[in-house]
Amino acid sequence: MACKKPSDALSELAGRGAVGWGTSGQPPRLHKRFSLASFAEAVEFLAEVRKVADAANHHPDVCIEGYNKVDVYLITHDEGCITEKDVALALEIEKIYARFAARR
Ligand SMILES: C[C@H](O)[C@H](O)[C@H]1CNC2=NC(N)=NC(=O)C2=N1
């Protein structure tokens, strides 16, 4: 699968309404920090992310910090770069987050 320029991946995400994504690290990974209402909700959010990640056989690197902040990092490890798989999974994760944000 072809590598994407990080800036192109970010533009694609923004064009699809997925705001707040950036890049982090070398090689660059897509990154977004999601805010949830509680630690319990952060864990529940990741449980939903796990489902779409397993379905795609493509998995994010994640970290819960400050009890309710979830950092999501996406890179295609097999390629060592950002690919379409990462953009697609980011969009799936955004759909999950929208369900949690709608609870507020
Ligand atoms: C063997 C298994 O299919 C591969 O290791 C999959 C699993 N999930 C993955 N996730 C990510 N982010 N990158 C990969 O290259 C990848 N490869």
The ligand as an SDF file (V2000), in Angstrom:
LIG
                    3D

 17 18  0  0  0  0  0  0  0  0999 V2000
   -0.3000   -9.6670   11.2130 C   0  0  0  0  0  0  0  0  0  0  0  0
   -1.2730   -8.4950   11.2550 C   0  0  0  0  0  0  0  0  0  0  0  0
   -2.2040   -8.6210   10.2170 O   0  0  0  0  0  0  0  0  0  0  0  0
   -0.5170   -7.2100   10.9900 C   0  0  0  0  0  0  0  0  0  0  0  0
    0.5010   -7.1100   11.9590 O   0  0  0  0  0  0  0  0  0  0  0  0
   -1.4150   -5.9450   11.0760 C   0  0  0  0  0  0  0  0  0  0  0  0
   -2.0740   -5.7520   12.4200 C   0  0  0  0  0  0  0  0  0  0  0  0
   -2.4270   -4.3560   12.6860 N   0  0  0  0  0  0  0  0  0  0  0  0
   -1.7200   -3.3420   12.1450 C   0  0  0  0  0  0  0  0  0  0  0  0
   -1.9100   -2.0730   12.5540 N   0  0  0  0  0  0  0  0  0  0  0  0
   -1.1660   -1.0570   12.0770 C   0  0  0  0  0  0  0  0  0  0  0  0
   -1.3660    0.2040   12.5120 N   0  0  0  0  0  0  0  0  0  0  0  0
   -0.2210   -1.2960   11.1670 N   0  0  0  0  0  0  0  0  0  0  0  0
    0.0530   -2.5120   10.6720 C   0  0  0  0  0  0  0  0  0  0  0  0
    0.9410   -2.6670    9.8250 O   0  0  0  0  0  0  0  0  0  0  0  0
   -0.7420   -3.6220   11.1480 C   0  0  0  0  0  0  0  0  0  0  0  0
   -0.5730   -4.8580   10.7020 N   0  0  0  0  0  0  0  0  0  0  0  0
  1  2  1  0
  2  3  1  0
  2  4  1  0
  4  5  1  0
  4  6  1  0
  6  7  1  0
  6 17  1  0
  7  8  1  0
  8  9  1  0
  9 10  2  0
  9 16  1  0
 10 11  1  0
 11 12  1  0
 11 13  2  0
 13 14  1  0
 14 15  2  0
 14 16  1  0
 16 17  2  0
M  END
$$$$
